[in-house]
Amino acid sequence: MLTVVTSGKAAPGVTTSTWALALAWPGPLLVADCDPAGGDMAPGLLAGRVSADRGLLSWSTAARRGVPAMQAATMVAEHAVQLPEQPQVWLLPGVTTAAQGTSFTAEAWERLASALKTSSASIGRDALVDAGRLVTDRGCWPVLRAADRVLVAVRPSVRSVHAAQDATQRLRHELGDLAKVTALVVGDGPYSAGEVTKALDLPLGGTLPYDRTAAQALSDGATVSPKTLHRSALLRAASSLAETLTSPTEASRVAEAVAG
């Protein structure tokens, strides 16, 4: 299963939500940081523990045009970083600047989409992607099109909902429809999750609470013991959501929705 987390502007917590889901995922997982504006996953939770020569760009150079999809998918592990505290989770670090993101061509995104899809289908390892914010026509659209599921992170506030509405319009234009798109409502606000999904005209994919301590550890590398992190409200909610997202029932529902 290839799952993508994205958003509009207004910083609704895509990276924090992606890390929370990754740490709570019930099986082997490849996490790919595909934010074209510059990824924050490695500088956050893995601050100081990731070499700059491994990641999306090094994989793209190695898995150049003409490399078979299965080989390109296998090569991802060579350029990913295994989490010492969670060996079943691998991170493919993203570009570090927007300039690097601009240099990542549409053809390179197509190859990555194929590799992630192949990894998910043939290697027995789910893929989870942080796609960043959908605020321009550039970005990892091939990965979004290849996804089995797209979660639009949004806070229950007017500003965040307006940003998510713009992102949803972009998704509809690029994907053709919103059959595989759901809302991920993050944190507290003046509106309920139901009101948010009604405003976006999207099904509710899940909710995650505001948890400052856990969020600072995941997005900014703040020091928190593994026990405290995994007992946090955010990780407990992410564990429940991850179980739902990977359940056979949910997989069948997504497949039926995409099939029409």
Salt bridges, closest charged atoms under 4 A:
GLU85 OE2 - ARG49 NH2 3.26
GLU107 OE2 - ARG65 NE 3.75
GLU107 OE2 - ARG111 NE 2.88
GLU110 OE2 - ARG145 NH2 3.99
ASP137 OD1 - ARG170 NH1 3.17
ASP148 OD1 - LYS117 NZ 2.80
ASP166 OD2 - ARG170 NE 3.16
GLU174 OE1 - ARG145 NH1 2.99
GLU250 OE2 - ARG149 NE 3.77
GLU250 OE2 - ARG253 NH2 2.96
